[in-house]
């Protein structure tokens, strides 16, 4: 369902939203809220050039299959527009366009990540279908009811105020629009848990040091997964933000999950 009378989704006229609590998590550390975004930005400045390798390492390459499922569930159509939050190097936007979706806004708070995404779009001949925006997902500079789909893949856990992201996602969706989040989540198969913990906290940081020369960033990324709300908690947060018909699809035993919700 598309409201063709709504303002252009590519306008830049929204005011920033206020921050929340005095402290927040940065991995297993508790830091002043104002410090988290610069700390996260430094992590992704460090890993931007190797981000796709990083995802392959973190998921043993399975993230590619997860993203294909995610893009399919977005329901691409030429008449629909996509806002890809924390879109980084562009996998979701590219998948959307290849599936026949309409114009996409590839956004990220980190200019280094967005630069990698732009370069990849040029290489793939997809630049015509994309707009690029350095954008904070907690204060989206778009009008109300201006896009048909909002996606965020492996980005919500790095946001300081996740509730604000969810509220903003609903605000910019047109009625009948869909929000989708793909994120590492809580393992649902007990036998996998110790293996997953050993991989995350012992193997992954060492591989980060060997492959990217950056153990600390990979350590943070592993910790950030554990600090992220579990499936039911995130589903409740989405409902609290006003999204309806919220559903959860576990992938690979809950190592990752797709959360979906609609603006009715």
C-alpha positions, 0 to 999 in steps of 0.5 A: 500500500503506497500513499502517493500524496505523501511528501518526498522521502528524500527531503531533509526536514526532520528535527533531531530527537533528544537523547535518553539516559545518562549511561549506556552499554558499549559491549560489556562496558558502561559508558556515558550515553554521549560517548557511545556514538563516537566509540561505535563510530571509531569501531566502524571507521576501523573495520569499514574496509574489511566489513564484508570479511568481518561478517563472513568471519563472524557468521562463517559466511552464513550471513549471506543466506540470512540476508537473502531471506531478509530481502525476500521478506521485505517484498520488493516492488517497483512502486515501493521505496526502501529506507535502509538504516545502518546500511553500511556496505549496501547488501540489503539495498543491493538485494532490494534493487536486484529483487525489483524494488523501487528507489532505496535510501542507503543510510549510515551514521558512519561516513566511512561505511557509506563510502564503501557502500557507494564504491560497491554500488558503482562497481555493480551498476546499481548507483542509479537506484540509490540515494546515499545519506549520512543519517542517525537512525535515532533521528531520521531526517525524513518526513512522516509517512514517507517510505514503504519499507524500513530495514536495519540489518546488523545495526540496531545493536550498535544504536544508543537509543534502540527505542528511538530507532523503532519509533522513528522507523514507524514514524517515517513508514506509510500506513501499510508499510513494513519495518524489518530488523535482522540481527544476531540474537539469543541462541534457542538450541541449548547444545549450540550455546557453549560452542557459540560462546567459545567462538564469539569470545575466544576465536573471533577476537583472535581472528579479528587480530589476525585478519584485520589487525584489530582485536578490540573492535571484534571483541566489542562486536561479540560483546554487543551481541550478548547485550542486545535484547532477546527475541521476545524483548525486542518484539515487545519494544517494537509493539511499544513503538506502535508497530503491529502484527509483530513477528519473529523468525529465528535463523540458524537456531536463533543465532540470528533473527528477523523481526518484522512489524507493520504500520497499520 
